[in-house]
Amino acid sequence: MPPEKPHWRHLYQEVVTSGLCTGCGGCVVACPYDVLGYNADGPFKPFHLDDAGGAEDCTHGDRGCTLCTRACPRFRGWEPEIDTYLFGRARAVAEVAGVEGEVLLTRAADADVRTTGQDGGLVSALLIWALEHDVIDAALVSSVEGDGTTWKAVPAVVRTRADVLASAGSRYTYSANALAYPKAIEGGAERIAVVGMGCMASIQPVMAARKAGKIARRLSLSIGLMCSKTFDDTIFEELFDQRYGIRRSDIVKINIKGVFQIWTRDGAYHEVPLKEGHGWTREGCTSCPDFAAEHADISAGGIGAFDDWTLTVARTDKGRSLVESMVADGTIESRPGSDDPGAIALMRRLARVSRRRWPEGASPEPRQLPPPAPQPAVAPA
């Protein structure tokens, strides 16, 4: 029999409707026939147009097109495929946060970038440096819709320092940043960075590993954001406003440090218990096993003891080279990750928690976990 050519029907059954779909948008961007749409207001999933095969099938897939499955970072044996492409081997079971590479604490040296960005401004500094040093032509990021008062996260393209700073900060609601790809290439970009959580950070390497053509070549840098979950957009009205009187139009910054930390335009600071937000967890996050953005060139997380330093994992040669160049010219400040062992331990603990979400019956690798570390014996009283 000829080898199977998995296409939309397989993706729809095995990922989109099985609970594995993260809503990253990779399949939508990869589709060369524009027959995939996307529900950006929820449930954040792709769908197939009726006039090209209906919800479950695809006339182009029946004729041999497989690009949607080659772009999906949750289709079949995605984790060992991407590991082997990036690192020459699959991760060891003990590597719960992926193949780590070099672990550092970093922050932007420029005070404006540091304060405008999140947790030290490392990601903003990276994008600005890469744009100004001809490493990339554009980056796909999330921004805020309209005049910035809606707090609705939307995909955006940044090409300049001003663009980067205007889009800086975290929203904690979902934006499928890859969907800004067409706008980037309309502007002539050929070397494009993708910024996003682990699901989005895996789009570029899975396309490259599965030879998804010119899109894989254009997506040349992956910057991952460590992430336990994102929230449905209704959290603004239904939790922050109705229960705490915090209107979304008044919010200027949000962070999560065990609680929702919210700053408003009147200079006030508010805290909302994180556990109260669980009911607004986005569906696509409930089965995601990747806390640490394990397939990014550089992974970044605002966890640990130092609020203005970013836990930074330079995973690939490309990622390490970028970080080293930025440290060398003074663009970012760097400290050993061992200065904050609690942050590294927390990254691995949260990665273990996320891996337990991956459903049994799916590709088995993400569920493989080492046994818990033995607890020290307690001396008898």
C-alpha positions in Angstrom: 0.0 0.0 0.0 1.2 3.6 -0.6 2.3 5.5 2.5 -0.4 7.4 4.3 -0.6 11.1 3.6 -2.3 12.6 6.6 -4.3 15.7 5.9 -7.1 17.8 7.4 -9.4 14.8 8.1 -6.8 13.3 10.3 -5.9 16.6 11.9 -9.6 17.3 12.6 -10.2 13.9 14.2 -6.9 13.5 16.1 -6.3 17.1 17.2 -9.0 19.7 16.6 -11.9 17.7 18.1 -9.9 15.5 20.5 -8.9 18.1 23.0 -5.3 18.4 21.9 -5.7 21.6 19.8 -4.1 24.6 21.4 -5.4 27.0 18.8 -2.0 28.2 17.8 -3.1 28.8 14.2 -0.1 27.1 12.5 -2.4 25.0 10.3 -4.3 28.1 9.1 -1.1 29.9 8.1 0.3 26.9 6.4 -2.8 26.2 4.2 -1.9 27.1 0.7 -5.6 27.1 -0.5 -7.1 29.4 2.2 -9.7 26.8 3.1 -9.1 27.0 6.9 -10.6 29.7 9.1 -10.1 30.5 12.7 -12.4 31.3 15.6 -10.5 34.2 17.2 -13.2 35.0 19.7 -13.4 31.4 21.0 -13.1 28.5 21.1 -9.8 29.5 19.4 -9.8 26.6 16.9 -9.4 26.2 13.2 -12.3 25.2 11.0 -12.7 24.1 7.4 -14.8 25.9 4.9 -17.9 24.1 3.7 -17.3 24.7 0.0 -14.0 22.8 0.0 -15.0 19.6 1.7 -17.0 20.6 4.8 -16.0 20.5 8.4 -14.3 17.1 8.5 -12.8 16.7 5.1 -10.7 18.6 2.5 -10.8 18.2 -1.2 -7.2 19.4 -1.5 -6.1 16.9 1.2 -7.8 14.1 -0.8 -5.6 15.2 -3.7 -2.4 15.0 -1.6 -2.0 18.3 0.3 -0.6 17.6 3.8 0.7 21.0 4.9 -1.8 21.5 7.7 -0.6 18.3 9.5 3.0 19.3 8.9 2.4 22.7 10.6 0.7 21.3 13.7 2.8 21.1 16.9 0.4 18.6 18.5 0.0 16.1 15.6 1.2 12.6 16.4 4.8 12.3 17.4 5.5 16.0 17.5 7.8 16.2 20.6 10.5 13.7 19.6 10.3 15.0 16.0 11.0 18.6 17.0 13.6 17.5 19.6 15.5 15.5 17.1 15.4 18.4 14.6 16.6 21.0 17.1 18.9 19.0 19.3 19.8 15.8 17.5 18.0 13.7 20.0 14.8 13.3 21.9 14.6 14.7 25.4 15.5 12.4 28.2 12.6 11.5 30.6 14.4 13.5 33.3 14.3 16.6 31.2 10.8 17.7 32.2 11.3 21.2 30.9 12.8 20.0 27.7 16.4 20.2 26.5 17.5 23.2 28.5 20.8 24.4 27.1 22.1 27.4 29.0 20.0 28.8 31.9 20.5 32.5 32.8 18.9 35.4 34.5 18.7 38.4 32.1 17.2 41.9 31.8 17.3 44.8 29.5 20.1 47.3 30.2 18.0 50.2 28.8 15.7 51.4 31.6 12.9 52.3 29.2 12.8 48.9 27.7 13.1 47.3 31.1 10.2 49.1 32.6 7.9 49.0 29.5 8.5 45.3 29.0 7.5 42.5 31.3 9.8 41.1 34.0 12.9 42.9 33.0 12.1 43.4 29.4 14.3 40.6 27.9 11.9 39.7 25.1 11.4 43.4 24.1 15.2 43.9 24.1 15.7 40.7 22.0 13.3 41.9 19.3 14.7 45.4 19.2 18.2 44.0 18.9 17.3 41.4 16.3 15.5 44.1 14.2 18.3 46.7 14.4 21.1 44.2 13.8 19.5 42.7 10.6 18.7 39.3 12.1 15.0 39.5 11.4 12.8 41.8 9.3 9.7 41.5 11.5 8.2 39.7 14.5 4.8 38.2 15.1 3.6 39.2 18.6 0.4 40.0 20.5 -0.8 43.5 20.9 -3.9 45.2 22.2 -6.8 46.0 19.9 -7.7 49.6 19.1 -6.5 52.3 21.4 -5.2 50.0 24.1 -8.1 50.3 26.4 -9.9 47.2 25.3 -7.3 44.8 26.6 -8.3 42.4 23.9 -5.2 40.6 22.7 -4.7 40.4 18.9 -1.9 39.2 16.6 0.4 42.0 15.3 3.5 42.6 13.3 6.4 44.6 14.7 9.2 46.1 12.6 10.7 48.9 14.7 11.7 49.7 18.3 8.6 51.8 18.6 6.4 48.9 17.4 8.0 46.6 20.0 7.5 48.9 22.9 3.9 49.7 21.9 3.1 46.0 22.0 5.2 45.1 25.1 3.7 43.5 28.2 1.5 40.4 28.9 -2.2 40.1 28.5 -2.8 36.5 29.7 -5.7 36.1 27.2 -4.9 34.3 24.0 -3.7 35.7 20.7 -2.7 33.3 17.9 0.3 35.4 16.9 1.1 33.3 13.9 -2.0 34.6 12.2 -0.2 37.9 11.6 2.1 36.1 9.2 0.3 37.2 6.0 0.6 40.8 7.0 4.3 40.4 7.7 5.0 39.0 4.2 2.8 41.6 2.6 5.3 44.1 4.0 8.2 42.2 2.4 9.5 40.3 5.5 11.5 37.2 4.7 13.1 36.5 8.2 10.3 36.5 10.8 10.4 35.8 14.5 7.5 34.2 16.3 6.8 35.2 19.9 4.4 33.2 22.0 3.7 30.4 24.5 5.0 26.9 23.9 2.3 26.0 21.5 3.2 28.9 19.2 6.9 28.6 19.8 6.8 25.1 18.4 5.2 26.1 15.1 8.5 27.1 13.4 10.6 24.0 14.4 7.7 21.6 13.6 7.3 23.1 10.1 11.1 22.9 9.6 11.3 19.3 10.9 8.4 18.2 8.6 9.7 20.3 5.6 6.7 22.6 5.3 8.3 24.7 2.6 8.9 28.5 2.4 6.9 29.3 5.5 9.3 27.2 7.6 12.2 29.1 6.0 10.7 32.5 6.7 10.0 31.8 10.3 13.6 32.0 11.3 13.5 32.7 15.1 11.3 31.3 17.9 11.0 33.1 21.2 8.9 31.2 23.8 7.1 32.5 26.8 6.7 30.1 29.8 3.1 29.6 30.4 0.8 27.5 32.7 -2.4 28.7 31.0 -4.2 31.6 29.4 -7.7 32.8 30.1 -10.9 33.5 28.1 -11.4 37.2 27.3 -14.6 37.2 29.4 -12.5 37.2 32.6 -12.3 41.0 32.3 -16.0 41.6 32.7 -17.1 38.5 34.7 -14.3 38.5 37.3 -12.2 41.7 37.3 -15.1 44.1 36.8 -18.2 42.4 38.3 -16.4 41.0 41.4 -13.7 43.6 42.0 -14.9 46.7 40.2 -11.8 46.8 37.9 -12.9 48.0 34.5 -10.8 46.7 31.6 -10.6 50.2 30.1 -8.8 51.3 33.3 -6.1 48.6 33.3 -2.6 49.6 32.3 -0.6 46.5 33.3 -1.2 42.9 34.4 1.2 40.4 35.8 0.8 37.0 37.6 2.9 36.3 40.6 0.7 33.8 42.5 -2.1 36.3 42.2 -3.4 38.5 39.4 -1.5 41.8 39.8 -3.4 44.7 38.2 -2.3 48.3 37.9 -4.9 50.9 36.8 -4.8 54.3 35.2 -5.4 56.1 38.5 -2.2 54.7 39.9 -3.9 52.1 42.1 -2.7 48.5 42.5 -5.0 45.5 42.8 -4.6 41.8 43.6 -7.1 39.1 42.6 -6.6 35.6 43.8 -5.4 33.4 41.0 -7.6 30.5 42.0 -10.7 32.7 41.2 -9.6 32.7 37.6 -9.6 29.0 37.1 -13.1 29.0 35.7 -12.0 31.1 32.8 -9.1 28.8 31.8 -9.0 28.6 28.0 -10.0 25.2 26.7 -6.9 24.8 24.6 -4.7 25.1 27.7 -6.3 22.2 29.6 -4.3 19.5 27.7 -1.1 21.4 26.9 2.0 19.7 28.3 4.5 22.5 27.5 5.0 25.0 30.3 8.6 25.9 29.5 8.3 26.6 25.7 10.7 23.7 25.2 11.1 24.1 21.4 11.9 27.8 21.3 15.3 29.1 20.4 15.1 31.2 23.6 12.5 30.6 26.4 11.7 33.3 28.9 9.7 33.3 32.1 9.0 35.9 34.8 9.3 33.4 37.7 11.6 33.4 40.7 12.8 35.7 43.4 13.8 38.7 41.3 10.8 40.5 39.7 12.9 42.5 37.3 15.0 39.6 35.9 13.8 37.1 33.4 14.6 33.4 33.7 16.1 32.8 30.3 16.8 29.4 28.7 19.0 29.6 25.5 18.2 26.3 24.0 19.6 26.3 20.5 22.9 27.5 19.0 21.0 30.3 17.4 19.5 31.3 20.8 22.8 31.1 22.6 24.5 33.2 19.9 21.9 36.0 20.2 22.1 36.1 24.0 25.9 36.1 24.0 26.0 38.9 21.4 23.5 41.1 23.4 25.5 40.5 26.6 28.7 41.4 24.9 27.5 44.7 23.6 25.7 45.6 26.8 22.2 45.4 25.5 21.2 43.0 28.2 22.6 42.3 31.7 23.1 38.6 32.6 23.6 36.6 35.7 24.0 32.8 36.2 20.7 30.9 36.6 22.2 29.4 39.7 21.8 32.8 41.4 18.1 31.9 41.7 17.9 28.1 42.1 14.3 28.5 43.2 13.3 29.8 39.8 14.9 26.8 38.0 13.2 24.4 40.5 9.9 26.2 39.9 10.2 26.0 36.1 10.8 22.2 36.4 7.9 21.7 38.9 5.5 23.6 36.7 6.7 21.7 33.6 6.0 18.5 35.4 2.5 19.7 36.3 1.8 20.6 32.7 3.0 17.3 31.4 0.5 15.5 33.5 -2.3 17.2 31.5 -1.4 15.4 28.3 -4.1 12.8 27.7 -3.5 9.1 27.8 -3.9 7.6 24.4 -2.2 10.4 22.6 1.5 10.4 21.6 3.1 9.0 24.7 6.3 11.0 25.0 4.9 14.2 26.7 3.5 12.1 29.6 6.8 10.4 30.4 8.0 11.7 33.7 10.8 10.7 36.1 9.8 9.5 39.5 9.5 12.2 42.2 12.7 13.0 44.0 13.0 11.1 47.3 12.0 13.1 50.4 14.6 13.4 53.2 14.0 11.0 56.0 12.5 12.5 59.2 14.4 11.6 62.3 12.1 10.0 65.0 11.2 12.4 67.8 
